[in-house]
């Protein structure tokens, strides 16, 4: 059987959509026929990307939103539904990397910053998306976790904790709503060629090369490879997949 994933007549919402995995996923949804809502705190950047999609013949809008602010998230989701009538798929991808510091040297300010965006932001987005999906009786949500939710990395305790939390939220919501037509899953990217990955190595080319070769596949992942996983999880081909943290890491966590 040939697999063709189509999102014709569907509405997809993607946070953190101005670059990296979020932008790649928004583009993939658009190319699969979806109407796409691109969301990012960097409003000008995300509007420019939405305009490019529209110019290419796709249906897309951009909404500026800080996912750490529950009121902004509520307004963003309400605007999506007011404009298009529904939300069929959501990729809650917005996130930040923690500043490198061992646990004893980390600060409350940094811990709160990372948790507010990476964990509370996912909870907030999922909460408001679920409320609308319950009304329509269907929907698929994918939350962006990380291989950091499976294996620890020294020096970024808040980030690791936040991603463990994302998987916990995902699994809990998955069992709460599975019988009501809504599937909730997570994707756990390994080293992907994004600005966050480059920030981790602070522009050190040798360190980035080492990061790229850390997985058995001996290369860094592409944002489009995460997009493919997200679209599959949101598609009917994954209709029996519930509460699963799908690892996409070039074999890093099984090496």
LUMKENU-108568 format. One record per residue: x, y, z of N, C-alpha, C, CB in turn. Coordinates in pm, whole numbers, padded with zeros to 5 digits, always signed. Glycine has a CB too. Layout:
BEGIN
XYZXYZXYZXYZ;...
! end
This chain:
BEGIN
+00084-00120+00000+00000+00000+00000+00088+00125+00000-00095+00001+00123;+00060+00214-00091+00133+00340-00095+00075+00435+00009+00126+00403-00236;+00162+00492+00089+00115+00584+00193+00117+00727+00140+00203+00572+00321;+00000+00788+00139-00010+00928+00100-00084+01002+00210-00084+00944-00038;-00014+01087+00280-00073+01161+00391-00132+01291+00337+00032+01188+00502;-00263+01305+00352-00331+01427+00307-00401+01494+00424-00432+01395+00196;-00391+01626+00427-00463+01705+00526-00556+01805+00457-00364+01778+00619;-00608+01766+00340-00703+01850+00269-00824+01876+00358-00747+01784+00135;-00868+02001+00360-00985+02043+00439-00962+02030+00590-01106+01962+00398;-00836+02023+00631-00802+02017+00772-00730+02146+00813-00714+01893+00802;-00736+02176+00942-00669+02294+00998-00561+02247+01094-00771+02389+01069;-00439+02292+01071-00325+02253+01155-00265+02377+01221-00217+02179+01071;-00235+02365+01348-00176+02475+01426-00037+02432+01470-00266+02511+01551;+00061+02520+01450+00200+02489+01485+00259+02605+01564+00286+02460+01358;+00308+02577+01685+00375+02682+01762+00527+02673+01740+00341+02669+01914;+00594+02784+01768+00737+02790+01739+00762+02775+01591+00813+02681+01816;+00676+02840+01511+00671+02813+01367+00753+02908+01281+00530+02818+01321;+00832+02996+01343+00907+03092+01261+01037+03034+01206+00937+03216+01342;+01079+02919+01259+01207+02860+01214+01213+02714+01258+01329+02939+01272;+01319+02647+01216+01349+02513+01265+01241+02410+01242+01377+02519+01408;+01220+02325+01342+01125+02214+01330+00982+02264+01313+01134+02124+01452;+00948+02375+01380+00814+02429+01368+00784+02476+01227+00795+02542+01464;+00876+02550+01168+00857+02599+01032+00852+02483+00933+00968+02697+00993;+00942+02387+00949+00943+02271+00859+00811+02195+00867+01060+02177+00893;+00756+02184+00988+00629+02113+01004+00514+02193+00947+00604+02083+01151;+00514+02324+00967+00409+02408+00908+00411+02396+00756+00428+02555+00950;+00529+02397+00697+00540+02383+00551+00489+02246+00507+00687+02402+00506;+00523+02143+00583+00481+02007+00547+00329+01994+00553+00547+01904+00639;+00268+02051+00657+00122+02049+00666+00061+02123+00546+00075+02114+00798;+00117+02238+00512+00065+02316+00400+00075+02239+00269+00140+02449+00387;+00190+02175+00248+00210+02098+00125+00119+01976+00119+00357+02054+00114;+00074+01929+00236-00020+01816+00242-00165+01862+00232+00001+01738+00372;-00185+01992+00210-00318+02044+00184-00387+02112+00300-00402+01936+00140;-00324+02118+00416-00388+02179+00533-00389+02331+00526-00317+02134+00660;-00486+02389+00592-00481+02530+00627-00397+02539+00753-00627+02591+00647;-00295+02623+00752-00198+02622+00861-00197+02754+00938-00058+02592+00807;-00195+02741+01069-00182+02857+01157-00042+02852+01217-00293+02859+01270;+00042+02948+01180+00179+02954+01228+00184+03049+01348+00276+03000+01115;+00233+02999+01459+00232+03075+01584+00375+03089+01636+00143+03006+01690;+00409+03210+01681+00544+03231+01735+00546+03362+01813+00651+03232+01622;+00632+03369+01912+00650+03494+01986+00716+03599+01897+00735+03470+02112;+00792+03554+01798+00854+03647+01701+00753+03675+01591+00989+03587+01642;+00667+03771+01615+00551+03793+01528+00590+03834+01386+00462+03898+01588;+00685+03923+01372+00723+03967+01237+00781+03852+01156+00825+04082+01245;+00864+03771+01220+00926+03659+01151+00822+03556+01107+01030+03592+01241;+00728+03527+01194+00629+03424+01160+00531+03477+01056+00553+03377+01287;+00503+03606+01057+00417+03663+00953+00484+03655+00816+00382+03810+00986;+00613+03678+00814+00687+03668+00688+00681+03526+00633+00833+03711+00706;+00693+03426+00719+00687+03287+00674+00547+03250+00626+00731+03193+00787;+00445+03298+00695+00308+03271+00651+00281+03334+00515+00206+03323+00755;+00334+03455+00495+00316+03522+00366+00382+03444+00252+00373+03664+00371;+00497+03383+00280+00564+03300+00179+00477+03181+00141+00702+03252+00231;+00416+03119+00240+00329+03004+00212+00208+03046+00128+00282+02938+00344;+00149+03159+00163+00034+03209+00087+00075+03241-00056-00026+03334+00155;+00191+03302-00071+00241+03335-00205+00265+03210-00289+00370+03416-00194;+00294+03100-00221+00317+02973-00292+00187+02897-00318+00412+02884-00211;+00074+02959-00281-00055+02897-00310-00118+02820-00196-00040+02808-00424;-00059+02830-00078-00113+02758+00037-00203+02849+00120+00001+02702+00124;-00276+02787+00211-00365+02862+00302-00296+02871+00438-00507+02794+00314;-00266+02993+00482-00193+03008+00608-00214+03146+00665-00043+02982+00587;-00213+03152+00799-00210+03280+00870-00105+03269+00981-00352+03316+00928;-00065+03383+01032+00031+03388+01142-00033+03458+01261+00162+03461+01100;+00001+03411+01380-00047+03474+01502+00072+03488+01598-00163+03392+01568;+00095+03607+01648+00199+03627+01748+00148+03583+01885+00243+03775+01753;+00229+03505+01955+00184+03454+02085+00303+03409+02169+00086+03338+02068;+00303+03450+02295+00399+03402+02394+00331+03287+02467+00445+03517+02493;+00377+03164+02443+00307+03048+02498+00316+03038+02650+00363+02922+02438;+00405+03116+02711+00413+03115+02858+00302+03198+02922+00549+03167+02903;+00226+03269+02840+00116+03354+02886-00016+03286+02851+00124+03498+02823;-00084+03230+02950-00205+03152+02924-00313+03234+02855-00259+03097+03054;-00325+03361+02887-00426+03445+02823-00397+03463+02675-00432+03583+02893;-00269+03479+02639-00232+03489+02498-00261+03359+02425-00083+03526+02484;-00233+03246+02490-00260+03117+02427-00409+03098+02404-00204+03002+02514;-00490+03132+02503-00635+03121+02488-00685+03205+02371-00706+03164+02618;-00633+03328+02360-00673+03417+02251-00629+03363+02117-00616+03557+02273;-00509+03306+02112-00455+03251+01987-00540+03133+01938-00310+03206+02007;-00574+03042+02029-00655+02927+01991-00797+02972+01953-00661+02823+02105;-00852+03065+02028-00985+03117+01994-00985+03184+01857-01032+03218+02102;-00879+03258+01825-00869+03324+01694-00863+03220+01582-00745+03416+01688;-00790+03113+01607-00780+03006+01507-00918+02948+01477-00685+02896+01557;-00992+02917+01582-01124+02857+01564-01223+02958+01506-01177+02802+01698;-01213+03083+01548-01303+03186+01494-01279+03206+01345-01284+03318+01569;-01153+03191+01303-01118+03213+01162-01151+03093+01074-00971+03246+01149;-01119+02973+01123-01130+02854+01039-01233+02751+01087-00997+02788+01029;-01290+02772+01205-01397+02686+01250-01357+02562+01328-01473+02645+01136;-01227+02527+01325-01186+02403+01391-01034+02394+01402-01240+02282+01313;-00986+02297+01477-00845+02260+01480-00838+02108+01470-00773+02313+01611;-00779+02059+01364-00770+01914+01344-00637+01856+01393-00788+01881+01198;-00532+01935+01383-00399+01888+01423-00323+02003+01488-00319+01832+01301;-00245+01970+01591-00164+02073+01657-00028+02016+01692-00235+02126+01784;+00075+02094+01662+00212+02059+01700+00260+02165+01797+00307+02049+01575;+00263+02130+01925+00306+02223+02030+00458+02214+02043+00236+02192+02167;+00524+02298+01967+00668+02286+01945+00750+02396+02010+00695+02286+01800;+00688+02508+02044+00765+02622+02097+00844+02580+02220+00670+02739+02133;+00972+02618+02221+01056+02581+02334+01188+02656+02331+01082+02433+02334;+01260+02648+02442+01390+02713+02454+01489+02615+02517+01381+02843+02538;+01616+02642+02494+01723+02567+02559+01763+02640+02687+01845+02548+02464;+01801+02564+02788+01849+02625+02912+01994+02670+02896+01837+02525+03030;+02031+02772+02971+02171+02810+02977+02248+02701+03051+02189+02948+03048;+02366+02669+03001+02442+02558+03058+02493+02592+03197+02559+02521+02967;+02455+02511+03295+02500+02525+03433+02459+02399+03508+02440+02653+03502;+02549+02345+03589+02513+02229+03668+02405+02267+03769+02637+02172+03740;+02339+02166+03823+02221+02189+03908+02249+02286+04022+02174+02057+03964;+02358+02269+04092+02389+02356+04206+02417+02500+04165+02507+02302+04283;+02452+02519+04038+02486+02653+03990+02373+02717+03909+02611+02646+03905;+02264+02645+03890+02154+02700+03812+02073+02797+03896+02064+02587+03758;+02003+02888+03831+01930+02993+03901+01780+02970+03894+01964+03131+03844;+01710+03025+03991+01564+03015+03992+01506+03085+03870+01506+03077+04122;+01563+03200+03835+01514+03275+03719+01523+03191+03592+01595+03405+03701;+01634+03121+03573+01651+03039+03454+01559+02917+03457+01797+02996+03440;+01545+02855+03573+01456+02741+03586+01312+02781+03551+01461+02683+03730;+01268+02893+03605+01132+02940+03577+01114+02974+03430+01100+03062+03663;+01214+03037+03369+01204+03074+03227+01183+02949+03140+01330+03149+03181;+01265+02848+03163+01258+02727+03082+01127+02653+03107+01378+02635+03112;+01089+02640+03232+00964+02571+03265+00842+02644+03211+00952+02554+03415;+00843+02777+03218+00729+02855+03171+00702+02833+03023+00752+03003+03197;+00807+02822+02944+00790+02805+02800+00777+02658+02763+00908+02867+02725;+00871+02575+02808+00876+02436+02763+00768+02348+02821+01008+02378+02796;+00730+02372+02945+00634+02283+03011+00498+02351+03028+00687+02238+03146;+00496+02466+03094+00367+02534+03111+00309+02574+02976+00384+02659+03201;+00396+02613+02884+00349+02651+02750+00282+02535+02678+00465+02702+02667;+00338+02416+02688+00277+02298+02626+00144+02266+02694+00373+02176+02635;+00143+02271+02827+00018+02248+02901-00090+02346+02859+00043+02258+03052;-00054+02473+02849-00150+02577+02815-00205+02557+02674-00086+02716+02828;-00116+02534+02578-00160+02511+02440-00251+02389+02433-00039+02493+02347;-00208+02281+02494-00285+02157+02489-00422+02176+02552-00210+02044+02557;-00427+02244+02665-00553+02267+02736-00656+02336+02647-00529+02352+02862;-00614+02444+02583-00708+02520+02500-00740+02449+02370-00652+02658+02471;-00644+02379+02313-00672+02299+02192-00772+02188+02224-00541+02238+02136;-00751+02121+02336-00840+02011+02374-00983+02059+02391-00791+01946+02503;-01003+02175+02448-01138+02226+02470-01215+02239+02338-01133+02362+02543;-01147+02286+02235-01212+02299+02104-01227+02163+02036-01134+02395+02014;-01126+02078+02049-01134+01945+01988-01245+01862+02050-01001+01872+02002;-01270+01881+02179-01380+01810+02244-01514+01849+02183-01380+01837+02395;-01527+01976+02149-01651+02024+02088-01675+01958+01953-01648+02177+02073;-01567+01943+01875-01582+01882+01742-01573+01730+01745-01477+01937+01649;-01525+01674+01856-01520+01530+01872-01406+01461+01800-01645+01473+01825;-01302+01536+01766-01188+01476+01697-01067+01569+01706-01222+01447+01549;-00950+01513+01675-00829+01594+01671-00707+01512+01708-00842+01712+01765;-00592+01565+01670-00464+01500+01703-00367+01607+01750-00407+01421+01581;-00300+01580+01861-00203+01673+01918-00069+01601+01929-00249+01727+02057;+00037+01670+01888+00173+01621+01908+00250+01727+01986+00244+01588+01772;+00305+01688+02098+00387+01779+02179+00534+01751+02152+00356+01764+02330;+00615+01856+02148+00757+01839+02123+00831+01815+02254+00815+01962+02050;+00879+01693+02271+00962+01660+02387+01107+01661+02339+00922+01520+02451;+01182+01557+02367+01324+01553+02332+01380+01419+02376+01402+01672+02399;+01494+01382+02319+01564+01266+02375+01605+01297+02520+01687+01229+02289;+01605+01425+02556+01630+01465+02694+01522+01418+02789+01642+01614+02702;+01410+01371+02735+01305+01313+02818+01331+01166+02846+01169+01330+02750;+01432+01110+02779+01463+00967+02790+01598+00945+02856+01461+00902+02652;+01693+01030+02821+01827+01017+02878+01875+01154+02924+01926+00957+02773;+01943+01164+03038+01985+01295+03090+02105+01351+03016+02017+01284+03238;+02118+01481+03021+02236+01550+02972+02283+01644+03082+02208+01628+02838;+02405+01629+03126+02457+01713+03234+02461+01860+03191+02597+01666+03276;+02429+01948+03284+02445+02091+03260+02320+02164+03217+02547+02112+03160;+02211+02092+03189+02087+02160+03149+01969+02099+03227+02064+02147+02994;+01974+02103+03360+01872+02035+03440+01730+02084+03415+01904+02051+03584;+01711+02213+03399+01576+02265+03377+01519+02215+03245+01575+02419+03380;+01602+02213+03142+01557+02164+03011+01517+02017+03019+01667+02183+02905;+01603+01936+03082+01575+01793+03094+01446+01770+03173+01692+01720+03162;+01431+01842+03284+01309+01829+03365+01186+01870+03286+01321+01914+03492;+01198+01977+03208+01082+02026+03131+01038+01923+03028+01115+02159+03062;+01133+01858+02965+01098+01760+02861+01044+01630+02920+01220+01731+02775;+01095+01590+03038+01031+01480+03109+00885+01515+03139+01108+01447+03240;+00863+01639+03180+00728+01684+03211+00637+01681+03090+00732+01823+03267;+00690+01718+02973+00610+01715+02851+00560+01573+02824+00692+01767+02731;+00646+01475+02841+00603+01336+02818+00497+01296+02920+00724+01240+02826;+00513+01339+03045+00413+01310+03147+00278+01371+03114+00460+01359+03281;+00278+01497+03072+00153+01563+03032+00091+01492+02913+00179+01711+02998;+00174+01455+02817+00126+01388+02697+00056+01257+02730+00242+01362+02601;+00120+01175+02812+00063+01045+02845-00066+01059+02924+00163+00961+02924;-00069+01158+03014-00189+01179+03094-00307+01223+03006-00163+01284+03203;-00285+01323+02922-00392+01370+02834-00434+01260+02736-00346+01495+02757;-00338+01180+02693-00368+01073+02598-00473+00978+02652-00242+00996+02563;-00457+00936+02779-00554+00842+02833-00684+00911+02874-00495+00769+02953;-00678+01040+02900-00800+01113+02935-00894+01128+02815-00765+01251+02989;-00836+01147+02695-00920+01185+02581-00926+01082+02468-00870+01313+02525;-00857+00970+02482-00853+00870+02374-00992+00821+02335-00767+00751+02416;-01079+00802+02433-01214+00750+02404-01307+00857+02349-01274+00691+02529;-01258+00981+02344-01342+01091+02294-01293+01144+02160-01347+01204+02395;-01217+01061+02089-01180+01093+01952-01057+01179+01935-01292+01161+01888;-00982+01201+02044-00864+01287+02036-00740+01205+02071-00877+01410+02132;-00641+01209+01985-00516+01138+02010-00407+01239+02048-00473+01055+01886;-00334+01206+02154-00225+01292+02200-00098+01209+02206-00257+01355+02340;+00006+01257+02138+00136+01190+02135+00246+01294+02147+00153+01106+02006;+00369+01248+02153+00485+01339+02157+00589+01291+02058+00545+01347+02299;+00673+01383+02015+00790+01348+01935+00913+01385+02016+00788+01421+01796;+01014+01298+02012+01136+01320+02089+01254+01332+01993+01159+01204+02190;+01283+01453+01945+01395+01470+01852+01529+01453+01922+01388+01607+01785;+01625+01400+01847+01763+01399+01893+01830+01527+01849+01839+01275+01840;+01954+01518+01805+02027+01636+01756+01975+01674+01618+02180+01610+01752;+01909+01788+01609+01851+01836+01484+01916+01970+01450+01694+01850+01495;+01936+01994+01323+02005+02116+01279+01911+02237+01292+02054+02101+01133;+01906+02291+01412+01825+02409+01442+01911+02510+01517+01700+02372+01525;+01857+02628+01537+01932+02731+01610+01958+02688+01753+01857+02865+01608;+01863+02617+01814+01883+02570+01951+02003+02477+01958+01756+02498+02003;+02016+02387+01861+02131+02295+01860+02262+02371+01846+02117+02192+01746;+02261+02475+01765+02382+02554+01747+02412+02639+01870+02369+02644+01623;+02305+02681+01939+02324+02757+02063+02390+02672+02171+02190+02811+02114;+02358+02542+02171+02414+02452+02271+02567+02451+02265+02361+02311+02252;+02619+02457+02142+02765+02452+02125+02826+02591+02110+02801+02366+02004;+02741+02694+02124+02786+02834+02125+02875+02868+02005+02862+02862+02254;+02836+02820+01887+02908+02854+01766+03041+02782+01747+02933+02998+01764;+03068+02683+01829+03192+02605+01817+03175+02500+01708+03229+02538+01954;+03242+02521+01594+03225+02432+01479+03266+02288+01510+03307+02483+01362;+03374+02272+01585+03419+02136+01619+03319+02066+01710+03557+02142+01688;+03264+02142+01803+03164+02084+01893+03037+02049+01816+03131+02183+02007;+03002+02132+01718+02884+02103+01637+02907+01978+01552+02849+02224+01546;+03028+01963+01501+03062+01842+01423+03053+01718+01512+03204+01854+01362;+03100+01730+01636+03092+01618+01730+02946+01584+01760+03168+01650+01860;+02864+01690+01775+02721+01669+01798+02657+01598+01679+02650+01803+01824;+02697+01640+01560+02642+01581+01438+02676+01433+01426+02695+01656+01316;+02791+01395+01477+02837+01256+01465+02806+01172+01588+02985+01253+01439;+02729+01228+01683+02705+01157+01808+02611+01038+01794+02649+01253+01910;+02525+01040+01694+02431+00930+01673+02491+00825+01578+02296+00983+01616;+02446+00702+01587+02498+00598+01497+02483+00629+01349+02429+00469+01526;+02384+00710+01313+02364+00744+01172+02473+00838+01120+02228+00808+01153;+02551+00895+01214+02668+00978+01182+02635+01105+01104+02768+00898+01104;+02524+01165+01137+02491+01298+01083+02386+01359+01173+02440+01289+00935;+02371+01489+01160+02269+01558+01236+02135+01544+01165+02305+01707+01256;+02027+01548+01240+01895+01536+01180+01851+01665+01113+01794+01497+01285;+01758+01651+01021+01702+01767+00950+01564+01799+01008+01693+01740+00797;+01529+01927+01017+01395+01963+01066+01283+01892+00991+01376+02112+01056;+01305+01869+00862+01203+01803+00781+01178+01659+00826+01244+01804+00634;+01278+01599+00888+01261+01462+00937+01172+01457+01061+01398+01399+00968;+01173+01563+01138+01079+01574+01250+00939+01603+01196+01123+01685+01349;+00932+01688+01095+00803+01721+01035+00733+01595+00984+00821+01821+00920;+00809+01505+00921+00751+01382+00870+00691+01297+00981+00854+01302+00796;+00760+01292+01094+00710+01216+01209+00583+01278+01265+00818+01206+01318;+00581+01410+01273+00463+01480+01328+00342+01458+01238+00492+01631+01343;+00361+01472+01107+00248+01453+01016+00195+01310+01025+00289+01485+00872;+00284+01212+01035+00238+01074+01048+00158+01057+01176+00357+00976+01047;+00207+01110+01288+00135+01097+01415-00003+01163+01410+00218+01158+01528;-00017+01268+01331-00145+01338+01320-00237+01277+01214-00121+01483+01287;-00186+01182+01139-00261+01125+01027-00339+01000+01066-00167+01093+00913;-00433+00957+00981-00507+00833+01007-00417+00709+01011-00613+00813+00901;-00298+00717+00954-00207+00603+00958-00160+00573+01101-00085+00629+00867;-00173+00670+01189-00134+00652+01330-00256+00647+01420-00039+00765+01374;-00369+00603+01366-00495+00609+01438-00500+00525+01566-00605+00566+01349;-00407+00428+01580-00406+00344+01701-00287+00378+01791-00401+00197+01662;-00222+00491+01764-00107+00534+01843-00154+00638+01944+00006+00593+01751;-00142+00603+02072-00196+00686+02180-00089+00704+02288-00326+00623+02240;-00057+00828+02322+00033+00855+02435+00176+00811+02413-00020+00789+02557;+00219+00807+02289+00353+00754+02258+00455+00865+02238+00347+00666+02132;+00571+00857+02305+00681+00951+02278+00769+00894+02166+00767+00977+02409;+00745+00937+02044+00815+00882+01927+00956+00939+01918+00736+00911+01798;+01056+00855+01930+01195+00898+01927+01243+00906+01782+01285+00801+02009;+01297+01023+01745+01351+01046+01611+01492+01101+01631+01260+01145+01525;+01591+01012+01641+01722+01057+01688+01841+00990+01619+01731+01033+01835;+01819+00927+01505+01930+00865+01436+01997+00750+01512+02032+00969+01406;+01923+00696+01609+01976+00584+01686+02050+00621+01813+02065+00506+01602;+02049+00751+01848+02127+00799+01963+02094+00725+02093+02102+00947+01982;+01967+00707+02121+01927+00650+02250+01932+00498+02254+01789+00696+02284;+01963+00435+02141+01976+00288+02143+02120+00245+02124+01888+00224+02035;+02210+00341+02108+02351+00308+02084+02416+00256+02211+02427+00432+02032;
! end
